[in-house]
Amino acid sequence: MMPPPRLSMVAGETSGDLLAGLLLDGLQKRWPSLYANGIGGPQMARRGFDAWWPSDKLAVRGYVEVLRHYREIVGIRNQLKTRLLQERPDVFVGVDAPDFNLDLEAALKRDGIKTVHFICPSIWAWRAERVEKIRRSVDHVLCIFPFEVELLAKHGIEATYVGHPLAQVIPLQADKSAARRALGLRDDDQVVAILPGSRESEVRYLIDRFFAAAVLIKRAQAAIKFIVPAIPALRPAIEAAATRHALGDSLQIVTGQSHTVLAACDVTLIASGTATLEAALFKRPMVIAYNMNWLSYWIMRRKQLQPWVGLPNILCGDAVVPELLQDQATPEALAQAVMAWLHAPEKINDLQQRFTTLHHQLKRDTAQLATDAIEQVLQS
């Protein structure tokens, strides 16, 4: 066995931190004395990762929103690039965050440092022109969806399908009753999970719409329960919004525990992003919503290649769950879409079967497959 490599990584937000933590599990199993540094979050820190900057510094989405933080983010990238070129890790692994990582990876690759990108940028969904930047920037891509390897091969980019780590972590059949007991809910409660996103900008644009929808749902079904898993930094903003909408005892806010919340709920009102795939793996019906700065949305719509933005719809190749975006995401429309699920058991059963098939397709030993691929890159 080769000695442990000197590894640097960048994960740019909550979902990237989770994925990077799972990857570190595989790397440390192969090389128990592995040391890794760079930019990361709490999941990575639990594995002994040395975070020079916290991952939430990069947790910004949307063109206009990024511009507000541009100088700080570019400053961090330039400092990190200088440090990595001096310390010269054996391999750099960029975890998602392509706007940050691809330029950094390109500079490192030009200087002879091997680069791996974990999670293929969604060139099949939008920004197809990015494929040329990927080819210039990385030695290998670790793909979480099976069709991506062939797509990248057409452009001369080496890649390995490693499955989606969440498909291995999330059970094929979650224990709904146990999850409810952990959250103080009864088996006969009707429960709506509200997931407004993991970024400050997402919560700012969505939380009032989601809570206004919750008020309308509660008027129609007085006994219904709402539960929100909040990351610590965003909990004050969510609590302030809850107070504005006077949801009272019908609303429970918990810190973290998003998987427990998804396992416990009957339906979820959820921001577009990785969390929608988590909800699909928990086999939960959902209403996907998104709202952002109008200019950012206009630019993104022009680059969009798929008729959907939600991962469950894209991966199933069909509109299996409703998407309400921008001006469509009114409280009235959101409430109606959520209540439609609560009264459609046959439709839910069909959806759960499709999500079970998807789960099997994505379930692989991601940590080992990714570690094998990284080892091959190091030996090449």
Phi, psi and omega per residue, in radians:
M1 nan 2.370 3.127
M2 -1.200 2.685 3.118
P3 -1.139 2.804 -3.119
P4 -1.075 2.326 3.121
P5 -1.320 2.752 2.961
R6 -1.493 2.051 -2.951
L7 -2.078 2.340 2.984
S8 -2.122 2.564 -3.076
M9 -2.480 2.713 2.955
V10 -2.342 2.148 2.985
A11 -2.126 2.286 -2.898
G12 -1.766 -0.026 -3.125
E13 -2.882 -3.018 -3.050
T14 -1.050 -0.818 -3.116
S15 -1.168 -0.672 3.098
G16 -1.139 -0.655 3.085
D17 -1.092 -0.724 3.112
L18 -1.114 -0.817 -3.140
L19 -1.119 -0.726 3.133
A20 -1.139 -0.638 3.090
G21 -1.080 -0.732 3.106
L22 -1.145 -0.677 3.084
L23 -1.117 -0.721 3.112
L24 -1.072 -0.575 3.078
D25 -1.008 -0.795 -3.138
G26 -1.196 -0.728 3.141
L27 -1.123 -0.715 -3.128
Q28 -1.297 -0.441 3.022
K29 -1.181 -0.684 3.106
R30 -1.276 -0.734 -3.101
W31 -2.254 1.537 -3.030
P32 -0.994 -0.501 -3.111
S33 -1.658 0.293 -3.105
L34 -1.030 2.362 3.022
Y35 -2.004 2.323 -3.130
A36 -2.340 2.517 -3.123
N37 -2.491 3.001 3.115
G38 2.405 -2.206 3.136
I39 -2.114 2.200 -3.095
G40 -2.798 3.102 -3.098
G41 -2.096 -2.866 -3.017
P42 -1.126 -0.613 3.106
Q43 -1.097 -0.717 3.103
M44 -1.206 -0.686 3.132
A45 -1.059 -0.615 3.115
R46 -1.112 -0.377 3.096
R47 -1.659 0.214 3.102
G48 1.507 0.208 -3.125
F49 -1.165 2.382 3.128
D50 -1.631 1.716 -3.083
A51 -1.524 1.977 3.076
W52 -1.322 -0.517 2.994
W53 -2.409 2.618 3.090
P54 -1.351 2.579 -3.072
S55 -1.125 -0.454 -3.093
D56 -1.189 -0.201 3.032
K57 -1.111 -0.421 -3.087
L58 -1.817 0.055 -3.021
A59 -1.446 1.205 -3.141
V60 -2.279 2.342 -3.137
R61 -2.229 2.465 3.101
G62 1.816 2.478 -3.064
Y63 -1.071 -0.848 -3.101
V64 -1.168 -0.716 -3.126
E65 -1.109 -0.705 3.122
V66 -1.121 -0.659 -3.140
L67 -1.020 -0.604 -3.132
R68 -1.145 -0.494 -3.093
H69 -1.928 0.204 -2.951
Y70 -1.026 -0.852 -3.052
R71 -1.089 -0.714 -3.138
E72 -1.157 -0.774 -3.091
I73 -1.155 -0.768 3.118
V74 -1.130 -0.646 3.096
G75 -1.076 -0.751 3.093
I76 -1.097 -0.779 -3.121
R77 -1.104 -0.717 3.136
N78 -1.142 -0.726 3.098
Q79 -1.126 -0.734 3.138
L80 -1.132 -0.768 3.135
K81 -1.031 -0.801 3.130
T82 -1.040 -0.769 -3.111
R83 -1.171 -0.721 -3.124
L84 -1.211 -0.648 3.102
L85 -1.165 -0.487 3.069
Q86 -1.351 -0.786 -3.050
E87 -1.478 -0.396 3.032
R88 0.875 1.312 3.046
P89 -1.125 2.781 3.091
D90 -1.208 -0.543 3.123
V91 -2.691 2.491 3.026
F92 -1.941 2.314 3.105
V93 -2.051 1.972 3.040
G94 -1.598 2.170 -3.105
V95 -1.804 1.863 -3.121
D96 0.958 -2.463 3.136
A97 0.734 0.947 -3.018
P98 -1.097 -0.581 -3.139
D99 -1.082 -0.590 3.097
F100 -1.484 -0.827 -2.930
N101 -1.342 -0.649 -3.031
L102 -1.109 -0.740 3.097
D103 -1.130 -0.706 3.101
L104 -1.115 -0.780 -3.140
E105 -1.099 -0.660 3.127
A106 -1.070 -0.761 3.129
A107 -1.136 -0.727 -3.138
L108 -1.174 -0.730 -3.129
K109 -1.119 -0.718 3.107
R110 -1.032 -0.512 -3.112
D111 -1.646 0.191 3.020
G112 1.585 0.134 3.100
I113 -1.580 2.280 -3.122
K114 -1.215 2.443 -3.067
T115 -2.268 2.411 3.090
V116 -2.246 2.399 3.078
H117 -2.012 2.162 -3.105
F118 -1.732 1.976 -3.048
I119 1.656 1.915 3.097
C120 -1.114 2.217 3.012
P121 -0.927 2.582 -2.969
S122 -1.364 1.054 -3.130
I123 -1.178 -0.278 3.094
W124 -1.477 -0.167 -3.126
A125 -1.915 -0.697 3.129
W126 -2.898 2.827 -3.140
R127 0.993 0.968 3.133
A128 -1.064 -0.442 -3.123
E129 -1.128 -0.237 -3.105
R130 -1.181 -0.286 -3.062
V131 -1.051 -0.612 3.120
E132 -1.161 -0.667 3.090
K133 -1.153 -0.667 3.102
I134 -1.057 -0.770 -3.116
R135 -1.095 -0.681 3.131
R136 -1.257 -0.443 -2.902
S137 -1.720 -0.512 -2.942
V138 -2.214 2.627 3.017
D139 -1.496 -0.485 -3.069
H140 -2.762 2.522 3.091
V141 -2.040 2.321 3.037
L142 -1.687 1.991 -3.003
C143 -1.732 2.414 -3.138
I144 -1.757 -0.108 3.062
F145 -2.155 2.409 -2.949
P146 -1.110 -0.560 -3.069
F147 -1.307 -0.199 -3.045
E148 -1.263 -0.553 -3.080
V149 -1.077 -0.821 -3.141
E150 -1.132 -0.690 3.129
L151 -1.068 -0.790 3.140
L152 -1.195 -0.641 -3.140
A153 -1.040 -0.599 3.120
K154 -1.080 -0.378 -3.136
H155 -1.879 0.239 3.076
G156 1.294 0.478 -3.122
I157 -1.906 2.166 3.132
E158 -1.297 2.409 -3.068
A159 -2.691 2.767 3.105
T160 -2.343 2.315 3.022
Y161 -1.423 2.103 -3.095
V162 -1.985 0.062 -3.060
G163 1.327 3.006 3.104
H164 -1.697 2.138 -3.088
P165 -0.944 -0.605 -3.106
L166 -1.139 -0.487 -3.138
A167 -1.207 -0.371 3.086
Q168 -1.552 -0.590 -3.104
V169 -1.313 -0.714 -3.101
I170 -1.454 2.231 -3.116
P171 -1.170 2.653 3.106
L172 -1.067 -0.568 3.080
Q173 -2.345 1.819 -3.099
A174 -1.289 2.623 3.111
D175 -1.509 1.665 -3.067
K176 -1.137 -0.722 -3.112
S177 -1.129 -0.736 3.132
A178 -1.121 -0.712 3.120
A179 -1.106 -0.691 3.117
R180 -1.164 -0.697 3.101
R181 -1.075 -0.710 -3.131
A182 -1.105 -0.452 -3.109
L183 -1.802 0.080 3.131
G184 1.293 0.474 3.132
L185 -1.844 2.668 3.109
R186 -1.579 2.752 3.127
D187 -1.113 -0.529 -3.088
D188 -1.619 0.077 3.048
D189 -1.210 2.527 2.896
Q190 -1.632 2.173 -2.956
V191 -2.200 2.230 3.037
V192 -1.945 2.121 3.041
A193 -1.528 2.327 3.111
I194 -1.984 2.038 -3.130
L195 -2.118 1.689 -3.036
P196 -1.519 0.167 3.112
G197 1.893 2.931 -3.085
S198 -1.914 0.071 3.110
R199 -1.940 2.627 3.139
E200 -1.026 -0.720 -3.103
S201 -1.158 -0.629 3.113
E202 -1.121 -0.831 -3.138
V203 -1.090 -0.716 -3.127
R204 -1.061 -0.712 -3.091
Y205 -1.460 -0.370 -2.978
L206 -1.963 -0.518 -2.890
I207 -1.109 -0.686 -3.137
D208 -1.197 -0.643 3.068
R209 -1.105 -0.772 -3.113
F210 -1.148 -0.752 -3.127
F211 -1.259 -0.578 3.053
A212 -1.129 -0.659 3.052
A213 -1.117 -0.689 3.122
A214 -1.072 -0.678 3.095
V215 -1.045 -0.755 3.138
L216 -1.156 -0.703 3.106
I217 -1.109 -0.721 -3.129
K218 -1.128 -0.611 3.093
R219 -1.097 -0.618 -3.124
A220 -1.423 -0.570 -3.099
Q221 -2.386 1.567 -2.936
A222 -1.062 -0.524 -3.044
A223 -1.512 0.000 -3.036
I224 -1.162 2.625 3.138
K225 -1.998 2.489 3.062
F226 -2.099 2.493 3.120
I227 -2.454 2.378 -3.090
V228 -2.154 2.105 2.976
P229 -1.503 2.099 -3.047
A230 -2.040 2.372 2.983
I231 -1.281 2.592 -2.987
P232 -0.921 -0.733 -3.061
A233 -1.144 -0.440 -3.076
L234 -1.774 -0.093 -3.089
R235 -1.057 -0.743 3.126
P236 -1.011 -0.712 3.135
A237 -1.150 -0.662 3.132
I238 -1.210 -0.717 3.115
E239 -1.127 -0.680 3.117
A240 -1.109 -0.711 3.111
A241 -1.163 -0.662 3.108
A242 -1.075 -0.678 3.108
T243 -1.147 -0.727 -3.140
R244 -1.058 -0.620 -3.053
H245 -1.680 -0.002 3.012
A246 0.890 0.875 -3.140
L247 -1.420 -0.281 3.000
G248 0.993 -2.438 -3.046
D249 -1.240 -0.191 3.126
S250 -1.296 -0.264 -3.092
L251 -1.954 2.310 3.050
Q252 -2.113 2.234 3.076
I253 -1.919 2.210 3.117
V254 -2.092 2.674 3.094
T255 -1.528 2.105 -3.101
G256 1.172 -2.521 3.058
Q257 1.061 0.553 -3.094
S258 -1.085 -0.608 -3.141
H259 -1.209 -0.690 3.087
T260 -1.103 -0.715 3.132
V261 -1.122 -0.764 3.133
L262 -1.159 -0.648 3.096
A263 -1.148 -0.545 -3.040
A264 -1.485 -0.406 -2.937
C265 -1.452 2.879 3.003
D266 -1.616 -0.590 3.140
V267 -2.704 2.684 3.124
T268 -2.226 2.427 2.969
L269 -1.734 2.041 -2.789
I270 -2.478 2.488 3.071
A271 -1.296 2.477 3.096
S272 -1.047 2.395 -3.125
G273 2.641 -2.905 -3.111
T274 -1.017 -0.558 -3.114
A275 -1.049 -0.474 3.121
T276 -1.191 -0.595 3.052
L277 -1.195 -0.684 3.070
E278 -1.034 -0.775 3.121
A279 -1.077 -0.684 3.108
A280 -1.131 -0.686 3.136
L281 -1.207 -0.452 3.007
F282 -1.463 0.020 3.088
K283 1.099 0.625 -3.102
R284 -1.772 2.323 2.995
P285 -1.114 2.624 -3.046
M286 -2.604 2.804 2.932
V287 -2.092 2.018 -3.118
I288 -1.574 2.339 3.120
A289 -2.386 2.704 3.003
Y290 -2.707 2.546 3.066
N291 -2.607 2.374 -3.112
M292 -2.636 3.119 3.062
N293 -0.889 2.356 -3.001
W294 -1.052 -0.636 -3.114
L295 -1.229 -0.733 3.074
S296 -1.031 -0.739 -3.130
Y297 -1.147 -0.725 -3.141
W298 -1.089 -0.750 3.137
I299 -1.131 -0.769 -3.110
M300 -1.152 -0.679 3.136
R301 -1.084 -0.619 -3.135
R302 -1.184 -0.462 -3.104
K303 -1.696 -0.033 -3.041
Q304 -1.300 2.339 -3.118
L305 -1.832 -0.340 -3.095
Q306 -1.834 2.679 3.085
P307 -1.314 -0.102 -3.121
W308 -2.231 2.796 3.038
V309 -1.929 -0.395 -3.094
G310 -1.376 2.310 -3.138
L311 -0.990 -0.713 3.118
P312 -1.011 -0.719 3.129
N313 -1.215 -0.730 -3.138
I314 -1.105 -0.790 -3.072
L315 -1.277 -0.542 3.086
C316 -1.475 -0.205 -3.128
G317 1.136 0.531 -3.062
D318 -2.841 2.756 3.113
A319 -1.432 1.285 -3.069
V320 -1.398 -0.399 3.076
V321 -2.335 2.608 -3.103
P322 -1.251 2.541 3.037
E323 -2.114 2.214 3.111
L324 -2.157 1.928 -2.988
L325 -2.060 2.536 3.095
Q326 0.877 -2.100 -3.046
D327 -1.189 -0.331 3.085
Q328 -1.245 -0.399 -3.048
A329 -1.453 1.046 3.066
T330 -1.458 2.699 3.088
P331 -0.967 -0.678 -3.126
E332 -1.126 -0.792 -3.127
A333 -1.173 -0.705 3.117
L334 -1.095 -0.791 -3.130
A335 -1.092 -0.782 -3.133
Q336 -1.088 -0.702 -3.121
A337 -1.184 -0.676 3.095
V338 -1.149 -0.816 -3.115
M339 -1.146 -0.511 3.094
A340 -1.083 -0.665 3.079
W341 -1.158 -0.694 -3.068
L342 -1.124 -0.307 -3.117
H343 -2.036 0.452 -3.086
A344 -2.355 1.143 -3.083
P345 -1.063 -0.653 3.140
E346 -1.167 -0.691 3.115
K347 -1.152 -0.666 3.098
I348 -1.113 -0.722 3.133
N349 -1.070 -0.753 3.099
D350 -1.090 -0.744 3.136
L351 -1.091 -0.753 -3.127
Q352 -1.089 -0.624 3.084
Q353 -1.135 -0.725 3.120
R354 -1.150 -0.698 3.139
F355 -1.215 -0.543 3.077
T356 -1.153 -0.742 3.070
T357 -1.048 -0.775 3.112
L358 -1.067 -0.729 -3.134
H359 -1.030 -0.793 3.126
H360 -1.085 -0.658 -3.138
Q361 -1.144 -0.587 -3.040
L362 -1.627 -0.192 -3.032
K363 -1.450 1.959 3.083
R364 -2.472 2.956 3.036
D365 -1.441 1.372 -2.987
T366 -1.028 -0.797 -3.072
A367 -1.055 -0.770 -3.125
Q368 -1.226 -0.778 -3.131
L369 -1.088 -0.703 3.122
A370 -1.178 -0.716 3.119
T371 -1.117 -0.729 3.082
D372 -1.019 -0.773 -3.127
A373 -1.135 -0.745 3.126
I374 -1.110 -0.692 3.109
E375 -1.094 -0.694 3.099
Q376 -1.108 -0.697 3.091
V377 -1.079 -0.751 -3.135
L378 -1.110 -0.554 -3.099
Q379 -1.537 -0.157 -3.081
S380 -1.419 nan nan
